[in-house]
Amino acid sequence: MESIDKIKYILGLEVNYLNIPVRDILIALGIFIAFLILRKVLTKYISRIILKFVSNTKSEIDDDIFRAFDKPVKGLFTILGLYLSLTYLPLSISINEVITKLFRSGIVILLAWGFYNLEGTYSILHEKMKDKLNIKANKIVKPFLSKVLRFITIVIAAGIVAQEFDFNVSGFIAGLGIGGLAVALAAKDTLSNIFGGIVIIVDKPFDIGDWILSGDMEGVVEDINFRSTRIRTFAKALVTVPNSKLVDQPIINYSRRGIRRVTFKLGVTYDTPIDKLKQSINRIEKMLYDHPRVENETIFVKFDEFNDSSLDIFLYFFTSTANWEEYLNIKQEVNFKIMEILEEEGVSAAFPSRSIYFENKIETSK
């Protein structure tokens, strides 16, 4: 009999740790390990099956949902295994209540994590607003709405977790209401920027990727958030402009006009024969009308004025693109064609010059 008790003691079956039998601790540990193994099986097999299924569907929503909740579901098995293993142990009622609250809070956090990931997926936001609400979401609305939804998700999850641990959330909200005026006065610039961002979202004067000019700021819009808009200048500098400043001044959106103006004066020398001048003007005008990247609605090529040292031809037309690089390429191509026409017609471009006349004849020494 003593030998049997000794064997149990050696195996640890009769040993207590923190007043808990080691046997119960080992069983609880086995439960937790079993859920970890189940999680591994889920990751290896079930996830592959689900991913293969959603990848064959036409809609991207199921792909977004799977990716958003993939890690939270794996975390659920870990939390569930930990909860069942701890509740198996003979702990006090108060400790079990705390464990239950932690388990519920963990479930809330995992759900919030999944929705947080899902709200960051632009495809589901775009598809829902386009099909259900018949709204075309632009590149600014989607990230802005994503940030708003993520913020709401965090606030709701934090409120539920706080209530789970008996925090008086309503009293906290009431306190915020009392101090709201002071906060508003202290953060009036921040609030004005937030409302400025809302104005940009509603009016949609530009989209992400658009080329805009506002005041002395010109560049391509890269991002807009609650407080500011980021603009990449053509010098590759990233400028952060407060939304309140951006909406308080005119915004020129070059990307939305679709065309870009070209206007300049071409000077030719005074010794150009009138027939050569007319022929050059006609050929340049025809070249512009025939050019595939020049708008045909408005083209002016006219003999404009007698300048100090040149006969000036006025050119005014529009390229069919507002893209800066394409615009420069078209303008360069047009300039080369004009040079070819002048060269073929034997007309020389003028340059600034000045003639000096002497009243008396200058005698030269022999």
Secondary structure as the mmCIF struct_conf table of DSSP 4:
data_model
#
loop_
_struct_conf.conf_type_id
_struct_conf.id
_struct_conf.beg_label_comp_id
_struct_conf.beg_label_asym_id
_struct_conf.beg_label_seq_id
_struct_conf.end_label_comp_id
_struct_conf.end_label_asym_id
_struct_conf.end_label_seq_id
HELX_RH_AL_P HELX_RH_AL_P1 GLU A 2 LEU A 11
TURN_TY1_P TURN_TY1_P1 GLY A 12 GLU A 14
STRN STRN1 ASN A 16 TYR A 17
TURN_TY1_P TURN_TY1_P2 LEU A 18 ASN A 19
STRN STRN2 ILE A 20 PRO A 21
HELX_RH_AL_P HELX_RH_AL_P2 VAL A 22 VAL A 41
HELX_RH_PI_P HELX_RH_PI_P1 LEU A 42 ILE A 46
HELX_RH_AL_P HELX_RH_AL_P3 SER A 47 SER A 55
TURN_TY1_P TURN_TY1_P3 ASN A 56 ASN A 56
BEND BEND1 THR A 57 LYS A 58
BEND BEND2 GLU A 60 GLU A 60
HELX_RH_AL_P HELX_RH_AL_P4 ILE A 61 TYR A 88
BEND BEND3 LEU A 89 LEU A 89
HELX_RH_AL_P HELX_RH_AL_P5 ILE A 93 GLU A 119
TURN_TY1_P TURN_TY1_P4 GLY A 120 GLY A 120
HELX_RH_AL_P HELX_RH_AL_P6 TYR A 122 ASP A 131
TURN_TY1_P TURN_TY1_P5 LYS A 132 LYS A 132
BEND BEND4 LEU A 133 LEU A 133
TURN_TY1_P TURN_TY1_P6 LYS A 139 ILE A 140
HELX_RH_AL_P HELX_RH_AL_P7 VAL A 141 GLU A 164
TURN_TY1_P TURN_TY1_P7 PHE A 165 ASP A 166
HELX_RH_AL_P HELX_RH_AL_P8 VAL A 169 ILE A 178
TURN_TY1_P TURN_TY1_P8 GLY A 179 GLY A 179
HELX_RH_AL_P HELX_RH_AL_P9 GLY A 180 ALA A 186
TURN_TY1_P TURN_TY1_P9 ALA A 187 ALA A 187
HELX_RH_AL_P HELX_RH_AL_P10 LYS A 188 ASP A 203
TURN_TY1_P TURN_TY1_P10 ILE A 208 GLY A 209
STRN STRN3 TRP A 211 SER A 214
TURN_TY1_P TURN_TY1_P11 GLY A 215 ASP A 216
STRN STRN4 MET A 217 ILE A 224
BEND BEND5 PHE A 226 ARG A 227
STRN STRN5 SER A 228 ARG A 232
TURN_TY1_P TURN_TY1_P12 PHE A 234 ALA A 235
BEND BEND6 LYS A 236 LYS A 236
STRN STRN6 LEU A 238 PRO A 242
HELX_RH_AL_P HELX_RH_AL_P11 ASN A 243 VAL A 247
TURN_TY1_P TURN_TY1_P13 ASP A 248 ASP A 248
BEND BEND7 GLN A 249 GLN A 249
STRN STRN7 ILE A 251 ASN A 253
BEND BEND8 TYR A 254 TYR A 254
TURN_TY1_P TURN_TY1_P14 SER A 255 ARG A 257
STRN STRN8 ARG A 260 VAL A 268
TURN_TY1_P TURN_TY1_P15 TYR A 270 ASP A 271
HELX_RH_AL_P HELX_RH_AL_P12 ILE A 274 ASP A 290
TURN_TY1_P TURN_TY1_P16 PRO A 292 ARG A 293
STRN STRN9 VAL A 294 VAL A 294
BEND BEND9 ASN A 296 THR A 298
STRN STRN10 PHE A 300 PHE A 306
BEND BEND10 ASP A 308 SER A 310
STRN STRN11 LEU A 311 THR A 319
BEND BEND11 SER A 320 SER A 320
HELX_RH_AL_P HELX_RH_AL_P13 TRP A 324 GLU A 345
TURN_TY1_P TURN_TY1_P17 GLY A 346 GLY A 346
HELX_LH_PP_P HELX_LH_PP_P1 SER A 348 SER A 348
STRN STRN12 ALA A 349 ALA A 349
HELX_LH_PP_P HELX_LH_PP_P2 ALA A 350 ALA A 350
BEND BEND12 GLU A 359 ASN A 360
HELX_LH_PP_P HELX_LH_PP_P3 LYS A 361 GLU A 363
#
